[in-house]
Amino acid sequence: MKLKVITVLLGTAGALAACGPAPTPQQQAARQHEIACLSGTLGGALIGGVIGNQFGGGSGRDILTAGGAVAGGAAGQRYAC
């Protein structure tokens, strides 16, 4: 259930981000860099959360999932940016 809500929120945010005037070439380059950073962060968080979810049980699994998502997000951002 939580994953579905997060997916819908991210999809809505992406759709709203597409609205607006055409950017200048400098703005376009900056936006592409921001998208690359965001993609790396979100991808790393997703992968880290999946890996963390494979371990533990009960509330320990939740803690490891959150920790994996944070660590994966940080690693993804460091790689992409």
C-alpha contacts under 8 A as a table, 3 or more apart, distances in Angstrom:
res1	aa1	res2	aa2	distance
1	M	4	K	5.20
1	M	5	V	6.44
2	K	5	V	5.19
2	K	6	I	6.22
3	L	6	I	5.12
3	L	7	T	6.03
4	K	7	T	5.06
4	K	8	V	6.18
5	V	8	V	5.18
5	V	9	L	6.17
6	I	9	L	5.10
6	I	10	L	6.13
7	T	10	L	5.23
7	T	11	G	6.06
8	V	11	G	5.07
8	V	12	T	6.07
9	L	12	T	5.14
9	L	13	A	6.13
10	L	13	A	5.06
10	L	14	G	6.14
11	G	14	G	5.10
11	G	15	A	6.20
12	T	15	A	5.08
12	T	16	L	6.18
13	A	16	L	5.18
13	A	17	A	6.09
14	G	17	A	5.06
14	G	18	A	6.59
15	A	18	A	5.43
15	A	19	C	7.33
16	L	19	C	5.56
17	A	20	G	7.75
23	P	26	Q	7.86
23	P	27	Q	5.55
23	P	28	Q	5.77
24	T	27	Q	5.11
24	T	28	Q	6.05
25	P	28	Q	4.94
25	P	29	A	6.23
26	Q	29	A	5.21
26	Q	30	A	6.29
27	Q	30	A	5.07
27	Q	31	R	6.00
28	Q	31	R	5.01
28	Q	32	Q	6.14
29	A	32	Q	5.14
29	A	33	H	6.36
30	A	33	H	5.16
30	A	34	E	6.27
31	R	34	E	4.98
31	R	35	I	6.08
32	Q	35	I	5.06
32	Q	36	A	6.16
33	H	36	A	5.10
33	H	37	C	6.25
33	H	81	C	7.61
34	E	37	C	5.10
34	E	38	L	6.06
35	I	38	L	5.03
35	I	39	S	5.88
36	A	39	S	5.11
36	A	40	G	6.14
36	A	80	A	6.16
36	A	81	C	7.14
37	C	40	G	5.22
37	C	41	T	6.19
37	C	77	Q	5.74
37	C	80	A	5.16
37	C	81	C	5.08
38	L	41	T	5.07
38	L	42	L	6.04
38	L	77	Q	7.21
39	S	42	L	5.25
39	S	43	G	5.80
39	S	80	A	7.82
40	G	43	G	5.16
40	G	44	G	5.90
40	G	73	G	7.44
40	G	76	G	4.54
40	G	77	Q	5.28
40	G	79	Y	7.05
40	G	80	A	5.14
40	G	81	C	7.86
41	T	44	G	5.21
41	T	45	A	6.10
41	T	72	G	7.47
41	T	73	G	4.46
41	T	74	A	6.52
41	T	75	A	7.38
41	T	76	G	4.56
41	T	77	Q	4.44
41	T	80	A	7.54
42	L	45	A	5.03
42	L	46	L	6.08
42	L	73	G	6.07
42	L	76	G	7.40
43	G	46	L	5.13
43	G	47	I	6.19
43	G	72	G	7.90
43	G	73	G	7.17
43	G	76	G	6.71
44	G	47	I	5.19
44	G	48	G	5.89
44	G	69	A	7.21
44	G	71	A	7.95
44	G	72	G	4.26
44	G	73	G	4.55
44	G	74	A	7.35
44	G	75	A	6.45
44	G	76	G	4.44
44	G	77	Q	7.53
45	A	48	G	5.05
45	A	49	G	5.91
45	A	68	G	7.13
45	A	69	A	4.10
45	A	70	V	6.05
45	A	71	A	7.09
45	A	72	G	4.44
45	A	73	G	3.98
45	A	74	A	7.64
45	A	76	G	7.27
46	L	49	G	5.17
46	L	50	V	6.23
46	L	69	A	6.14
46	L	72	G	7.28
46	L	73	G	7.68
47	I	50	V	5.15
47	I	51	I	6.22
47	I	68	G	7.99
47	I	69	A	7.18
47	I	72	G	6.54
48	G	51	I	5.14
48	G	52	G	6.00
48	G	65	T	7.42
48	G	67	G	7.93
48	G	68	G	4.27
48	G	69	A	4.53
48	G	70	V	7.35
48	G	71	A	6.59
48	G	72	G	4.37
48	G	73	G	7.31
49	G	52	G	5.04
49	G	53	N	6.00
49	G	64	L	7.80
49	G	65	T	4.66
49	G	66	A	6.22
49	G	67	G	7.37
49	G	68	G	4.71
49	G	69	A	4.11
49	G	70	V	7.84
49	G	72	G	7.31
50	V	53	N	5.13
50	V	54	Q	6.77
50	V	65	T	6.84
50	V	68	G	7.59
50	V	69	A	7.79
51	I	54	Q	5.48
51	I	55	F	7.69
51	I	65	T	7.34
51	I	68	G	6.68
52	G	55	F	5.90
52	G	61	R	7.33
52	G	64	L	4.88
52	G	65	T	4.25
52	G	66	A	7.39
52	G	67	G	7.04
52	G	68	G	4.77
52	G	69	A	7.42
53	N	56	G	7.54
53	N	61	R	5.77
53	N	62	D	7.07
53	N	64	L	6.32
53	N	65	T	4.62
53	N	68	G	7.89
54	Q	61	R	7.63
55	F	61	R	6.04
55	F	64	L	7.03
56	G	60	G	5.33
56	G	61	R	4.53
56	G	64	L	7.20
57	G	60	G	5.34
57	G	61	R	4.67
57	G	62	D	7.90
58	G	61	R	5.51
58	G	62	D	6.94
59	S	62	D	5.03
59	S	63	I	6.28
60	G	63	I	5.06
60	G	64	L	6.14
61	R	64	L	5.10
61	R	65	T	6.00
62	D	65	T	5.05
62	D	66	A	6.19
63	I	66	A	5.20
63	I	67	G	6.03
64	L	67	G	4.94
64	L	68	G	5.87
65	T	68	G	5.10
65	T	69	A	6.14
66	A	69	A	5.06
66	A	70	V	6.23
67	G	70	V	5.15
67	G	71	A	6.09
68	G	71	A	5.13
68	G	72	G	5.79
69	A	72	G	5.08
69	A	73	G	5.91
70	V	73	G	5.12
70	V	74	A	6.20
71	A	74	A	5.19
71	A	75	A	6.17
72	G	75	A	5.06
72	G	76	G	5.91
73	G	76	G	5.04
73	G	77	Q	6.05
74	A	77	Q	5.22
74	A	78	R	6.17
75	A	78	R	5.10
75	A	79	Y	6.19
76	G	79	Y	5.14
76	G	80	A	6.04
77	Q	80	A	5.19
77	Q	81	C	5.74
78	R	81	C	5.63
